[in-house]
């Protein structure tokens, strides 16, 4: 079994860790913002839950769609 060059392996792992960290940050941000929006804008707990889930999935969906659309463009 051939070993990967150290710099290639380090670069791949570093990119993977960075991608996971960014996605986790996106999920955390979307969660907290959706909780605040739901608490401030709706009255009943059921309405808050439904609205919070909608806002959460909207944040994540729009972020993933924008990332996918920007992927082909160079940095």
C-alpha positions, -999 to +999 in steps of 0.1 A: +000+000+000+015+033-011+016+062+014+003+096+003+028+124+004+026+142+037+018+176+022-010+162+001-025+143+030-022+174+053-039+196+027-068+173+021-074+168+059-071+205+065-096+213+038-120+187+052-117+201+087-123+236+074-154+226+055-168+208+085-161+238+107-178+261+083-209+239+080-211+236+118-209+274+121-237+277+095-259+253+114-252+270+147-259+305+133-291+293+116-303+276+148-298+307+171-312+332+146-342+310+139-349+307+177-347+345+181-369+352+151-395+326+163-395+340+198-399+376+187-424+371+160-449+344+171-472+341+201-478+304+208-452+277+213-466+257+184-464+287+160-429+294+173-417+258+166-432+257+131-418+292+122-384+284+138-381+252+117-391+270+085-365+298+091-338+273+101-343+252+069-346+284+048-312+296+061-295+263+055-311+258+021-303+293+008-267+290+021-262+256+004-278+269-028-256+300-029-225+279-022-234+255-050-241+284-074-208+301-065-187+269-067-177+271-104-164+307-101-127+311-092-117+327-059 
